[in-house]
Amino acid sequence: MDDLGPVTWPPEPISTGRLVLRAPEARDRATFVELFASPEVHTYLGGPRPRAELEREMPEVPARRPGSFVVELDGAMVGQLLLRRATEHSRPAARDRVDLGYLFLPRVWGAGYATEACGAALDWLATVLPGEPVVLTTQSANVASMRLAAKLGFTEVERFDAWGARQWLGIRPPTPPPPG
Ligand SMILES: CC(C)(COP(=O)(O)OP(=O)(O)OC[C@H]1O[C@@H](n2cnc3c(N)ncnc32)[C@H](O)[C@@H]1OP(=O)(O)O)[C@@H](O)C(=O)NCCC(=O)NCCS
């Protein structure tokens, strides 16, 4: 995976109805540790990382690279979105495409926040890299993620086996430019 390339980063914080998307800051560090150490969050992602290792290795300001958004609710981080270029994806249909990933704290699941945040991030991408399709890989057993992908407009390219599980690869055509 690689950075997005020539985009201005970070953008101004993006406000949706209930959320703010912004670049990571030092105050998010504890939540990043919580997110990456959560067994529940990593049920379909190959398992969590040990908390002690994360506490040791996490930089003071986590993951401040283009396309890495913190999702904030009521002033505190509740999730992360990643838009990256999949330079080393094993499937040719996804390789070198922009790839979407998402992780939210379990306490905020089931409220539509992931849909709202991903929609805003995809709109942002359409303004900074117009005409780019976006790909998404998720385990087909990850029902919540599969539902989210469908709501966001991703459609199936193929299913394949990797990382010890059945994977679903979806693609979303570029967001059309605004009329006029
Ligand atoms: C994948 C993940 C982000 C989905 O989270 P989510 O909260 O289910 O996603 P959504 O934002 O789409 O919320 C949908 C649910 O909110 C409900 N909802 C409640 N209020 C809502 C509102 N105002 N607007 C929209 N939906 C609302 C919907 O009915 C839906 O419920 P349902 O799942 O029972 O049908 C979350 O499960 C997660 O972080 N998992 C761990 C990480 C992971 O596996 N990532 C995938 C790797 S790419």
The ligand as a Gaussian input file, in Angstrom:
#p B3LYP/6-31G(d) Opt

LIG

0 1
 C      -17.484000      -2.500000       9.173000
 C      -17.991000      -1.483000      10.183000
 C      -17.298000      -0.151000       9.965000
 C      -19.508000      -1.328000       9.959000
 O      -20.027000      -0.504000      10.985000
 P      -21.608000      -0.207000      11.056000
 O      -21.815000       0.686000      12.191000
 O      -22.342000      -1.487000      10.996000
 O      -21.856000       0.525000       9.675000
 P      -22.901000       1.599000       9.226000
 O      -22.418000       2.959000       9.422000
 O      -23.194000       1.227000       7.813000
 O      -24.156000       1.401000      10.145000
 C      -25.178000       0.552000       9.704000
 C      -26.186000       0.248000      10.788000
 O      -26.574000       1.422000      11.468000
 C      -28.011000       1.475000      11.504000
 N      -28.392000       2.890000      11.686000
 C      -28.876000       3.388000      12.852000
 N      -29.070000       4.705000      12.719000
 C      -28.722000       5.052000      11.455000
 C      -28.707000       6.272000      10.754000
 N      -29.070000       7.423000      11.325000
 N      -28.278000       6.263000       9.471000
 C      -27.897000       5.129000       8.883000
 N      -27.874000       3.912000       9.506000
 C      -28.292000       3.886000      10.798000
 C      -28.398000       0.821000      10.228000
 O      -29.731000       0.363000      10.268000
 C      -27.420000      -0.349000      10.200000
 O      -27.847000      -1.327000      11.099000
 P      -27.816000      -2.868000      10.689000
 O      -26.351000      -3.193000      10.506000
 O      -28.429000      -3.552000      11.851000
 O      -28.553000      -2.971000       9.410000
 C      -17.747000      -1.967000      11.636000
 O      -18.400000      -3.186000      11.818000
 C      -16.274000      -2.130000      11.958000
 O      -15.565000      -1.184000      12.276000
 N      -15.789000      -3.404000      11.921000
 C      -14.414000      -3.698000      12.269000
 C      -13.450000      -3.303000      11.197000
 C      -13.665000      -4.040000       9.889000
 O      -14.014000      -5.207000       9.886000
 N      -13.414000      -3.340000       8.772000
 C      -13.548000      -3.918000       7.468000
 C      -12.233000      -3.885000       6.766000
 S      -12.266000      -3.018000       5.224000

